[in-house]
Amino acid sequence: MDPRTDKLIRRTTMVATCTAAYLLLTADYGPEDNVLIPVRAALKSMEQSVKKLVTGSNKEAGETEKKEKPKA
């Protein structure tokens, strides 16, 4: 098999596997508790951490504003 084709197939398989795992772990299995609740909680925590990292947390924004106000 061509090395480029093999590389493309491996990458596509990795992306598909990660996507399927994410969808299975975050699926709604109803109101009953199940084994995946701790994993779901960890995923939600990770999502919130990434959002805070990307957008900046409110605490950091408030500290920046406080530092800038006395200068004016």
N, CA, C and O atoms as a GROMACS GRO file, in nm:
protein
  288
    1MET      N    1   0.085  -0.118   0.000
    1MET     CA    2   0.000   0.000   0.000
    1MET      C    3   0.090   0.124   0.000
    1MET      O    4   0.197   0.126   0.061
    2ASP      N    5   0.044   0.224  -0.069
    2ASP     CA    6   0.115   0.351  -0.078
    2ASP      C    7   0.128   0.412   0.063
    2ASP      O    8   0.030   0.414   0.137
    3PRO      N    9   0.247   0.462   0.100
    3PRO     CA   10   0.264   0.519   0.235
    3PRO      C   11   0.170   0.637   0.264
    3PRO      O   12   0.125   0.653   0.378
    4ARG      N   13   0.142   0.717   0.164
    4ARG     CA   14   0.051   0.831   0.185
    4ARG      C   15  -0.091   0.783   0.213
    4ARG      O   16  -0.160   0.839   0.299
    5THR      N   17  -0.133   0.681   0.142
    5THR     CA   18  -0.267   0.625   0.163
    5THR      C   19  -0.276   0.560   0.301
    5THR      O   20  -0.375   0.576   0.372
    6ASP      N   21  -0.170   0.488   0.337
    6ASP     CA   22  -0.167   0.425   0.469
    6ASP      C   23  -0.175   0.529   0.580
    6ASP      O   24  -0.248   0.510   0.678
    7LYS      N   25  -0.103   0.638   0.566
    7LYS     CA   26  -0.104   0.746   0.665
    7LYS      C   27  -0.244   0.810   0.674
    7LYS      O   28  -0.291   0.839   0.784
    8LEU      N   29  -0.308   0.831   0.561
    8LEU     CA   30  -0.442   0.889   0.558
    8LEU      C   31  -0.542   0.797   0.626
    8LEU      O   32  -0.628   0.843   0.702
    9ILE      N   33  -0.532   0.668   0.600
    9ILE     CA   34  -0.624   0.571   0.661
    9ILE      C   35  -0.603   0.568   0.812
    9ILE      O   36  -0.700   0.564   0.887
   10ARG      N   37  -0.476   0.570   0.858
   10ARG     CA   38  -0.450   0.569   1.002
   10ARG      C   39  -0.507   0.693   1.070
   10ARG      O   40  -0.569   0.683   1.176
   11ARG      N   41  -0.487   0.810   1.010
   11ARG     CA   42  -0.539   0.934   1.069
   11ARG      C   43  -0.692   0.936   1.071
   11ARG      O   44  -0.753   0.977   1.170
   12THR      N   45  -0.752   0.892   0.963
   12THR     CA   46  -0.898   0.888   0.956
   12THR      C   47  -0.954   0.793   1.062
   12THR      O   48  -1.054   0.823   1.126
   13THR      N   49  -0.889   0.680   1.079
   13THR     CA   50  -0.932   0.583   1.179
   13THR      C   51  -0.920   0.641   1.320
   13THR      O   52  -1.009   0.621   1.403
   14MET      N   53  -0.811   0.712   1.348
   14MET     CA   54  -0.793   0.773   1.480
   14MET      C   55  -0.901   0.877   1.508
   14MET      O   56  -0.957   0.881   1.618
   15VAL      N   57  -0.930   0.961   1.410
   15VAL     CA   58  -1.032   1.064   1.428
   15VAL      C   59  -1.169   1.001   1.448
   15VAL      O   60  -1.246   1.042   1.534
   16ALA      N   61  -1.200   0.901   1.368
   16ALA     CA   62  -1.329   0.833   1.380
   16ALA      C   63  -1.343   0.764   1.515
   16ALA      O   64  -1.450   0.767   1.576
   17THR      N   65  -1.237   0.702   1.564
   17THR     CA   66  -1.240   0.635   1.693
   17THR      C   67  -1.261   0.735   1.806
   17THR      O   68  -1.342   0.711   1.896
   18CYS      N   69  -1.190   0.846   1.803
   18CYS     CA   70  -1.206   0.950   1.906
   18CYS      C   71  -1.346   1.008   1.903
   18CYS      O   72  -1.405   1.031   2.008
   19THR      N   73  -1.398   1.033   1.785
   19THR     CA   74  -1.533   1.089   1.773
   19THR      C   75  -1.637   0.991   1.826
   19THR      O   76  -1.728   1.030   1.900
   20ALA      N   77  -1.624   0.865   1.790
   20ALA     CA   78  -1.720   0.764   1.839
   20ALA      C   79  -1.711   0.749   1.991
   20ALA      O   80  -1.814   0.738   2.057
   21ALA      N   81  -1.591   0.750   2.046
   21ALA     CA   82  -1.576   0.739   2.191
   21ALA      C   83  -1.639   0.858   2.261
   21ALA      O   84  -1.708   0.841   2.361
   22TYR      N   85  -1.618   0.978   2.209
   22TYR     CA   86  -1.676   1.099   2.268
   22TYR      C   87  -1.828   1.092   2.265
   22TYR      O   88  -1.894   1.121   2.365
   23LEU      N   89  -1.884   1.053   2.151
   23LEU     CA   90  -2.030   1.045   2.140
   23LEU      C   91  -2.088   0.938   2.232
   23LEU      O   92  -2.194   0.960   2.290
   24LEU      N   93  -2.022   0.826   2.245
   24LEU     CA   94  -2.071   0.720   2.334
   24LEU      C   95  -2.062   0.762   2.481
   24LEU      O   96  -2.150   0.730   2.560
   25LEU      N   97  -1.956   0.833   2.517
   25LEU     CA   98  -1.939   0.873   2.657
   25LEU      C   99  -2.030   0.987   2.697
   25LEU      O  100  -2.066   0.999   2.814
   26THR      N  101  -2.069   1.071   2.602
   26THR     CA  102  -2.152   1.186   2.637
   26THR      C  103  -2.299   1.164   2.602
   26THR      O  104  -2.381   1.255   2.619
   27ALA      N  105  -2.333   1.046   2.555
   27ALA     CA  106  -2.472   1.017   2.520
   27ALA      C  107  -2.559   1.017   2.645
   27ALA      O  108  -2.511   0.989   2.755
   28ASP      N  109  -2.686   1.047   2.627
   28ASP     CA  110  -2.781   1.046   2.738
   28ASP      C  111  -2.839   0.905   2.750
   28ASP      O  112  -2.910   0.858   2.661
   29TYR      N  113  -2.809   0.840   2.860
   29TYR     CA  114  -2.855   0.703   2.881
   29TYR      C  115  -2.977   0.697   2.972
   29TYR      O  116  -3.011   0.590   3.023
   30GLY      N  117  -3.042   0.810   2.992
   30GLY     CA  118  -3.162   0.812   3.074
   30GLY      C  119  -3.132   0.859   3.216
   30GLY      O  120  -3.018   0.891   3.248
   31PRO      N  121  -3.236   0.861   3.299
   31PRO     CA  122  -3.220   0.916   3.434
   31PRO      C  123  -3.147   0.825   3.532
   31PRO      O  124  -3.105   0.870   3.639
   32GLU      N  125  -3.131   0.698   3.499
   32GLU     CA  126  -3.066   0.606   3.592
   32GLU      C  127  -2.915   0.627   3.591
   32GLU      O  128  -2.855   0.658   3.488
   33ASP      N  129  -2.855   0.609   3.709
   33ASP     CA  130  -2.709   0.616   3.718
   33ASP      C  131  -2.647   0.499   3.643
   33ASP      O  132  -2.704   0.390   3.636
   34ASN      N  133  -2.531   0.524   3.587
   34ASN     CA  134  -2.460   0.417   3.519
   34ASN      C  135  -2.310   0.434   3.540
   34ASN      O  136  -2.266   0.527   3.607
   35VAL      N  137  -2.234   0.344   3.484
   35VAL     CA  138  -2.090   0.340   3.503
   35VAL      C  139  -2.021   0.464   3.447
   35VAL      O  140  -1.916   0.504   3.496
   36LEU      N  141  -2.079   0.526   3.345
   36LEU     CA  142  -2.011   0.635   3.276
   36LEU      C  143  -2.028   0.772   3.342
   36LEU      O  144  -1.975   0.870   3.290
   37ILE      N  145  -2.100   0.782   3.452
   37ILE     CA  146  -2.122   0.913   3.516
   37ILE      C  147  -1.990   0.978   3.557
   37ILE      O  148  -1.974   1.097   3.531
   38PRO      N  149  -1.895   0.909   3.621
   38PRO     CA  150  -1.769   0.975   3.655
   38PRO      C  151  -1.691   1.020   3.531
   38PRO      O  152  -1.627   1.125   3.533
   39VAL      N  153  -1.698   0.942   3.426
   39VAL     CA  154  -1.629   0.979   3.302
   39VAL      C  155  -1.695   1.102   3.242
   39VAL      O  156  -1.626   1.193   3.196
   40ARG      N  157  -1.828   1.108   3.242
   40ARG     CA  158  -1.900   1.223   3.190
   40ARG      C  159  -1.868   1.348   3.270
   40ARG      O  160  -1.851   1.456   3.214
   41ALA      N  161  -1.859   1.333   3.402
   41ALA     CA  162  -1.825   1.447   3.488
   41ALA      C  163  -1.684   1.497   3.457
   41ALA      O  164  -1.660   1.618   3.454
   42ALA      N  165  -1.592   1.407   3.434
   42ALA     CA  166  -1.455   1.446   3.400
   42ALA      C  167  -1.451   1.517   3.265
   42ALA      O  168  -1.377   1.614   3.248
   43LEU      N  169  -1.529   1.469   3.168
   43LEU     CA  170  -1.534   1.534   3.038
   43LEU      C  171  -1.591   1.675   3.048
   43LEU      O  172  -1.538   1.767   2.986
   44LYS      N  173  -1.697   1.692   3.125
   44LYS     CA  174  -1.757   1.825   3.142
   44LYS      C  175  -1.660   1.919   3.212
   44LYS      O  176  -1.650   2.036   3.176
   45SER      N  177  -1.588   1.869   3.311
   45SER     CA  178  -1.489   1.949   3.381
   45SER      C  179  -1.378   1.992   3.285
   45SER      O  180  -1.332   2.106   3.289
   46MET      N  181  -1.335   1.899   3.200
   46MET     CA  182  -1.232   1.930   3.103
   46MET      C  183  -1.281   2.034   3.003
   46MET      O  184  -1.207   2.125   2.966
   47GLU      N  185  -1.405   2.021   2.958
   47GLU     CA  186  -1.461   2.119   2.865
   47GLU      C  187  -1.464   2.258   2.928
   47GLU      O  188  -1.431   2.356   2.862
   48GLN      N  189  -1.504   2.267   3.055
   48GLN     CA  190  -1.509   2.395   3.123
   48GLN      C  191  -1.369   2.453   3.139
   48GLN      O  192  -1.350   2.574   3.125
   49SER      N  193  -1.272   2.369   3.168
   49SER     CA  194  -1.134   2.416   3.182
   49SER      C  195  -1.081   2.471   3.052
   49SER      O  196  -1.013   2.574   3.050
   50VAL      N  197  -1.111   2.403   2.943
   50VAL     CA  198  -1.066   2.450   2.812
   50VAL      C  199  -1.134   2.583   2.776
   50VAL      O  200  -1.069   2.673   2.723
   51LYS      N  201  -1.263   2.594   2.806
   51LYS     CA  202  -1.334   2.719   2.780
   51LYS      C  203  -1.273   2.833   2.860
   51LYS      O  204  -1.254   2.943   2.807
   52LYS      N  205  -1.241   2.808   2.989
   52LYS     CA  206  -1.178   2.911   3.070
   52LYS      C  207  -1.041   2.948   3.016
   52LYS      O  208  -1.003   3.065   3.018
   53LEU      N  209  -0.967   2.850   2.968
   53LEU     CA  210  -0.835   2.874   2.913
   53LEU      C  211  -0.843   2.960   2.788
   53LEU      O  212  -0.764   3.052   2.769
   54VAL      N  213  -0.939   2.928   2.702
   54VAL     CA  214  -0.952   3.000   2.575
   54VAL      C  215  -1.008   3.140   2.596
   54VAL      O  216  -0.956   3.237   2.541
   55THR      N  217  -1.114   3.151   2.675
   55THR     CA  218  -1.180   3.281   2.692
   55THR      C  219  -1.123   3.362   2.807
   55THR      O  220  -1.146   3.482   2.814
   56GLY      N  221  -1.049   3.301   2.897
   56GLY     CA  222  -0.998   3.368   3.015
   56GLY      C  223  -1.102   3.363   3.124
   56GLY      O  224  -1.221   3.382   3.099
   57SER      N  225  -1.057   3.339   3.246
   57SER     CA  226  -1.153   3.329   3.355
   57SER      C  227  -1.195   3.468   3.401
   57SER      O  228  -1.125   3.565   3.376
   58ASN      N  229  -1.310   3.476   3.467
   58ASN     CA  230  -1.361   3.604   3.516
   58ASN      C  231  -1.270   3.662   3.622
   58ASN      O  232  -1.254   3.784   3.630
   59LYS      N  233  -1.210   3.579   3.703
   59LYS     CA  234  -1.121   3.626   3.809
   59LYS      C  235  -1.001   3.699   3.749
   59LYS      O  236  -0.964   3.806   3.795
   60GLU      N  237  -0.940   3.640   3.646
   60GLU     CA  238  -0.826   3.702   3.581
   60GLU      C  239  -0.866   3.833   3.515
   60GLU      O  240  -0.790   3.930   3.521
   61ALA      N  241  -0.983   3.838   3.453
   61ALA     CA  242  -1.029   3.960   3.387
   61ALA      C  243  -1.051   4.070   3.490
   61ALA      O  244  -1.016   4.185   3.465
   62GLY      N  245  -1.108   4.036   3.604
   62GLY     CA  246  -1.132   4.133   3.710
   62GLY      C  247  -1.001   4.188   3.766
   62GLY      O  248  -0.992   4.307   3.794
   63GLU      N  249  -0.901   4.103   3.783
   63GLU     CA  250  -0.771   4.147   3.834
   63GLU      C  251  -0.704   4.240   3.735
   63GLU      O  252  -0.640   4.337   3.775
   64THR      N  253  -0.717   4.212   3.606
   64THR     CA  254  -0.656   4.297   3.504
   64THR      C  255  -0.721   4.435   3.506
   64THR      O  256  -0.652   4.536   3.497
   65GLU      N  257  -0.854   4.438   3.517
   65GLU     CA  258  -0.924   4.566   3.520
   65GLU      C  259  -0.887   4.647   3.643
   65GLU      O  260  -0.870   4.768   3.634
   66LYS      N  261  -0.872   4.582   3.758
   66LYS     CA  262  -0.836   4.651   3.880
   66LYS      C  263  -0.697   4.713   3.868
   66LYS      O  264  -0.674   4.824   3.917
   67LYS      N  265  -0.606   4.642   3.804
   67LYS     CA  266  -0.470   4.694   3.787
   67LYS      C  267  -0.468   4.813   3.692
   67LYS      O  268  -0.389   4.905   3.711
   68GLU      N  269  -0.553   4.812   3.591
   68GLU     CA  270  -0.553   4.918   3.491
   68GLU      C  271  -0.624   5.044   3.540
   68GLU      O  272  -0.584   5.154   3.500
   69LYS      N  273  -0.726   5.034   3.623
   69LYS     CA  274  -0.804   5.149   3.668
   69LYS      C  275  -0.721   5.251   3.746
   69LYS      O  276  -0.737   5.370   3.720
   70PRO      N  277  -0.633   5.213   3.841
   70PRO     CA  278  -0.558   5.314   3.914
   70PRO      C  279  -0.466   5.398   3.826
   70PRO      O  280  -0.435   5.512   3.860
   71LYS      N  281  -0.423   5.343   3.714
   71LYS     CA  282  -0.335   5.417   3.623
   71LYS      C  283  -0.406   5.536   3.561
   71LYS      O  284  -0.342   5.637   3.534
   72ALA      N  285  -0.534   5.528   3.536
   72ALA     CA  286  -0.609   5.633   3.467
   72ALA      C  287  -0.637   5.749   3.551
   72ALA      O  288  -0.699   5.845   3.505
   0.00000   0.00000   0.00000
